[in-house]
């Protein structure tokens, strides 16, 4: 498991040199949201892709 500092360092390396502070803040925001979502999926259990398709089927078929 990577430390938050190493995750941020990796993210900064992946961004272009002309990235603004706003770009960096946005990427930090997205990184945190993804981590929270994955953690929530592990603790609260997630539904399978097939179950999601079945639940959303009435909206997906047009």
FIKOL-255432 format. One line per field, with one value per residue (C-alpha): x, y, z; residue number from 0; residue in one letter; chain. Coordinates in pm, whole numbers. Layout:
// residues N
X	X ...
Y	Y ...
Z	Z ...
num	NUM ...
residuo	a ...
cadena	A ...
// end
This chain:
// residues 62
X	0 141 160 -44 280 404 63 72 430 328 30 247 495 210 80 222 473 223 -43 -210 -279 -643 -548 -353 -640 -882 -660 -621 -998 -1055 -785 -950 -1300 -1180 -1004 -1315 -1535 -1313 -1298 -1674 -1722 -1506 -1679 -2038 -2011 -2079 -2308 -2177 -2175 -2446 -2669 -2618 -2714 -3026 -3128 -3071 -3207 -3527 -3326 -3056 -3288 -3439
Y	0 335 627 937 1127 876 872 1251 1240 989 1201 1512 1327 1227 1583 1812 2079 2355 2212 2484 2471 2422 2117 1973 2035 1866 1560 1538 1560 1282 1064 1097 1028 714 589 652 477 172 154 189 -86 -318 -246 -211 -461 -371 -524 -703 -546 -788 -694 -326 -382 -571 -297 -24 -224 -26 293 141 0 259
Z	0 -101 136 55 -3 -262 -433 -465 -592 -860 -956 -986 -1209 -1441 -1480 -1748 -1648 -1720 -1485 -1281 -910 -1002 -1212 -920 -677 -915 -950 -572 -537 -790 -631 -290 -427 -605 -291 -82 -337 -352 27 48 -211 -1 331 213 -70 -428 -684 -990 -1333 -1446 -1151 -1226 -1590 -1482 -1238 -1495 -1788 -1820 -1872 -2090 -2352 -2579
num	0 1 2 3 4 5 6 7 8 9 10 11 12 13 14 15 16 17 18 19 20 21 22 23 24 25 26 27 28 29 30 31 32 33 34 35 36 37 38 39 40 41 42 43 44 45 46 47 48 49 50 51 52 53 54 55 56 57 58 59 60 61
residuo	x x x x x x x x x x x x x x x x x x x x x x x x x x x x x x x x x x x x x x x x x x x x x x x x x x x x x x x x x x x x x x
cadena	A A A A A A A A A A A A A A A A A A A A A A A A A A A A A A A A A A A A A A A A A A A A A A A A A A A A A A A A A A A A A A
// end
